[in-house]
Amino acid sequence: MRDWRSNEPGAWVIVLMPALSAFLVSGPTWNSVWLLVLWCLCYCVQFSAARWAKSHGRARYRMPMLVYAALLVCAGLPFVFRFPGMLWWAPIYCVLCAGSLICAWRRREHSIPANICAVLASSTMAIPVASLGTHGGDAPALAHLLPFGQSILPPLGVEIAGAYALTLFGSVLYVKTMIREQGNTRYLAASWIWHILVMAIGFLYSPIYGWLGAILLARAVVMPVATRNMRKTAKIAGIGECVTSLVSFVMITYAATVLIP
């Protein structure tokens, strides 16, 4: 059973948070539920394919990858026939998936390029999910790109995607300063600079995003310094990420509701 499930619970958080925020804020519909299910299947295909690539083609990992891919095709083809405009996103996700698998093949699945692929893929998913919500038709200039009047770039989805892209990459840098790059001053400086930029951009856009950036900056500064001489920092980082992920989810979801007319 270990071959059929992800061994990184935190990855599910990264994968689902942007899509769930967009799902809630844009107004849930059965079509957006359908897309969320497909997105979960996409992740199942990705992590099983990454294991297969990392092992350089071991037969042990082939069956989960093929079964998940078959389920995705069966559930996804009717969706594509109903919403052919969603194929606009196919080139972007093909590039991100290829980047992820190349990193896995080189056994660098925890590298910055692999993390960037994961963050961009999960954050961007907020946009197509929002386009299928009841508030998804807020950009008439692009409404012709999808059936039934939905826009391919709904403002709600773009805002949520941008907020998560900034905060999730900050989390990537922060976690590295706590575990794999503990004591690395370059990573620590990069993490602090990134979080300062996130906070500044947040306050320029909305006080809610600004205060979220301030919370994440405080965590990025205090935790690596306070735990530099402690063991089991992975557990501490994991517990802290559970809390800050929940805070980020609530604040980003609430802030995005301001755009609803």
Secondary structure, 3 states (H helix, E strand, C coil): CHHHCCCCHHHHHHHHHHHHHHHHHCCCCHHHHHHHHHHHHHHHHHHHHHHHHHCCCCHHHHHHHHHHHHHHHHHHHHHHHHCHHHHHHHHHHHHHHHHHHHHHHCCCCCCHHHHHHHHHHHHHCHHHHHHCCCCCCCCHHHHHHCHHHCCCCCHHHHHHHHHHHHHHHHHHHHHHHHCCCCCCHHHHHHHHHHHHHHHHHHHHHCHHHHHHHHHHHHHHHHHHHHCCCCCCHHHHHHHHHHHHHHHHHHHHHHHHHHHCC
